[in-house]
Amino acid sequence: MFVAALAYLSYKGLTDVKWVAMENATRSALTNVSGQVVHALNNTATQFAAHPSAVATSGLPIEAAVGFVPGLLMGFWKG
């Protein structure tokens, strides 16, 4: 919405937007975010590989049902 508003104001001549600088800043931010996401996923995968018994004994299906079923029922109840 913000970029659309800037484009509209630029089109009407009310403001001057430096699109190249905006593109460079956006590209840099997205590159940093994607790098951090990849790093976090690699760390998570490494932890799961190092401790497979913790994942197996966590009782994930039971915990998922305890969190999922009340939410599902509340969703049906609320409509």
Buried (B, 14 or more C-beta within 10 A) or exposed (E): EEEEEBEEEEEEEEEEEEEEEEEEEEEEEEEEEEEEEEEEEEEEEEEEEEEEEEEEEEEEEEEEEEEEEEEEEEEEEEE
